[in-house]
């Protein structure tokens, strides 16, 4: 294999290329859609009790208002569910 990072190096070499701007603008809605779809699937798989709704309602503002990694929030919710507190 010649160089596994050729595309990466070319991407960094031409940061102001018009193609990069088009690709970035095209990836934004795709990324947002995948994140929303993943959250929807996880929410559908969870129980629909008031405990779960309370945890979800607390997790959303916490994620949006702080710089806490969302994986910690997900891990906390999983631990609460694993301990049968939800």
Wavefront OBJ file of the C-alpha trace (Angstrom):
o trace
v 0.000 0.000 0.000
v 1.525 3.296 -1.002
v 0.182 5.729 1.566
v -3.004 5.144 3.519
v -3.366 8.816 4.336
v -3.114 10.313 0.855
v -6.672 11.661 0.865
v -6.175 13.077 4.351
v -2.949 14.813 3.347
v -4.560 16.250 0.219
v -7.513 17.469 2.269
v -5.151 19.329 4.604
v -3.056 20.682 1.771
v -5.942 22.556 0.127
v -8.078 23.854 3.022
v -9.664 26.644 0.975
v -10.592 24.514 -2.040
v -14.197 24.957 -3.196
v -14.758 21.195 -3.075
v -13.993 21.098 0.641
v -16.579 23.755 1.374
v -19.189 21.840 -0.630
v -18.379 18.572 1.130
v -18.478 20.188 4.565
v -21.805 21.884 3.839
v -23.198 18.580 2.573
v -22.025 16.603 5.587
v -23.644 18.914 8.148
v -27.278 17.895 7.474
v -26.245 14.256 7.113
v -24.473 14.291 10.477
v -27.350 16.064 12.217
v -29.828 13.598 10.733
v -27.792 10.604 11.877
v -27.514 12.008 15.398
v -31.270 12.650 15.592
v -32.042 9.197 14.159
v -29.744 7.550 16.691
v -31.383 9.412 19.544
v -34.820 8.486 18.233
v -33.911 4.793 18.051
v -32.510 4.842 21.583
v -35.575 6.680 22.894
v -37.924 4.173 21.227
v -36.001 1.248 22.702
v -36.265 2.689 26.211
v -39.268 2.232 28.407
v -41.966 4.872 28.222
v -42.433 5.356 31.950
v -42.267 8.677 33.730
v -38.849 7.818 35.169
v -37.370 7.526 31.685
v -39.054 10.743 30.587
v -37.610 12.511 33.631
v -34.081 11.278 32.885
v -34.422 12.310 29.225
v -35.787 15.723 30.204
v -32.822 16.215 32.543
v -30.247 14.922 30.058
v -31.157 17.220 27.157
v -30.525 20.578 28.882
v -27.475 19.130 30.626
v -26.017 18.124 27.285
v -26.877 21.436 25.613
v -25.824 23.754 28.449
v -22.569 22.140 29.525
v -19.454 20.819 27.866
v -19.898 17.370 29.398
v -19.206 14.617 26.908
v -22.585 13.112 25.881
v -21.133 9.645 26.428
v -21.013 10.337 30.174
v -24.687 11.262 30.102
v -25.468 8.110 28.124
v -23.372 6.031 30.534
v -25.211 7.521 33.515
v -28.578 6.715 31.963
v -27.405 3.196 31.203
v -26.192 2.750 34.770
v -29.519 3.967 36.142
v -31.318 1.495 33.896
v -28.878 -1.285 34.756
v -29.456 -0.723 38.453
v -33.204 -0.989 37.759
v -33.833 2.575 38.917
v -35.800 3.422 35.790
l 1 2 3 4 5 6 7 8 9 10 11 12 13 14 15 16 17 18 19 20 21 22 23 24 25 26 27 28 29 30 31 32 33 34 35 36 37 38 39 40 41 42 43 44 45 46 47 48 49 50 51 52 53 54 55 56 57 58 59 60 61 62 63 64 65 66 67 68 69 70 71 72 73 74 75 76 77 78 79 80 81 82 83 84 85 86
